[in-house]
Amino acid sequence: MPVHRSGTARVGRLTVTGALLAAFSVICTAPSSADTTPAHGSASMGMGVLPHDGRSGTPATSNADPARGSASLGVGVLAHDGRSGTPVTSKAAPARGSAYMGMGVLAHDGRSGTPVTRKAAQTEGVDVSSYDGNVAWSTLWNSGVKWADTKATEGTYYTNPYFKQQYKGSYNVGMIRGAYHFATPDTSSGAKQANYFVDHGGGWSRDGKTLPGVLDIEWNPYGATCYGKSASAMVSWISDFLKTYKARTGRDAVIYTATSWWTQCTGNYGGFATKNPLWIARYASTVGTLPAGWGYYTLWQYTSSGPTVGDHDRFNGALDRVKALANG
C-alpha cells in the first residue's frame, strides 16, 4: 500500500484542474468576431442594420428632398424641363487677321448666279489669302487665269504668312499680280494702315507685271458693320489711306467694295471715282448697280466658289488692258 505524502499530489492536481477550468471559461465567454464591441467613436449611421434587420432589396428611385447644401447649378433642369438637343455653333467673332476679300458678301448680299460666259474682252483672275495656303499657280494658269491679287496685310497687326508663295508664285508662272490690304478703320488711321501696307508687300513698281495696291473696304467681320464710324468719318478714313498710298507709291489705289456696304457706310459717296479704279463684289450673273460716281467697273469678284481657289474675278478688258493698269 503506497505511502501518501501530505499535500504534494493534491497541489499538482488542483493546478492542472484550475488551468483547464480557466481555459474553458475563456472559450465559453469570448464573443465572436462579429459581436466584438467596437472602439468608442467608430459608430456610423446604419452600423447595426445589417446584423439585426438584414437586407431585402433596394428602394425605387427616391423622390425625397435632397440634403440641404447639395444643390448645384441646373440641378432641376432635367427633372422639370428635360433635354432637347444642344445649342448650335456659337457665332463668335473670327480671329483677327483671318479676314479676306469678300468675306462678308454671301452673308450680306447672298448669291444669285454667276456670269453665263466670259466675254472676249474680259480677263480671268483670282484673289487669295492665307485661307488658300500654298496655291497651285500652274493649275490656275493652265485654266486661263492671267492675273492675281494676294492679301498682304490687315490693319497694322497682320501680315499674310503665305504672301511670298502666293505673290511670287503667281508672278513666276507669268501672271500679272498685285496685293491688297484688308482695312480695319476702327483700329488705326488710314495713313498708318497705308504705310503698313506699303512696308509689307503692298508697294508698286513699273515692271509691267505689278498692279497697284488695293484697299479692301467692306463689312467688319469683328464687330459693327461700319466699324463704329459715321458716313463722313468713313469717307475721311478712306481718303487718308488713299492719299498716303499715292504719296508713297505714285499710284492711285484700287478700291474693292460692295455697293450695299458702300451705300450704308459712306452714304454712297461718289468722290473717289475719278481717280480710283473700282473692284466690285457681287456674286450674280451681272454686276448690278455700282456705287455712286463710277460709271463702270475695272474688276469684278463674281464668285467665291471657283475651281482651284474659290474667289474668282474678271478684269473688265482684255489682257492688254490689265498690262496697261500695271504700267500706270
Secondary structure, 3 states (H helix, E strand, C coil): CCCCCCCHHHHHHHHHHHHHHHHHHHHHHCCCHHHCCCCCCCCCCCCCHHHHHCCCCCCCCCCCCCCCCCCCCCCCHHHHHCCCCCCCCCCCCCCCCCCCCCCCHHHHCCEECCCCCCCCCCEEEEEECHHHCCCCHHHHHHCCCCEEEEEEEECCCEECCCHHHHHHHHHHCCCEEEEEEECCCCCCCHHHHHHHHHHHHHCCCCCCCECCCEEECCCCCCCCCCCCCCHHHHHHHHHHHHHHHHHHHCCCCEEEECHHHHHHHHCCCCCCCCCCCEEEECEECCCCCCCCCCCCCCEEEEECCCCCCCCEEEECCCHHHHHHHHHC
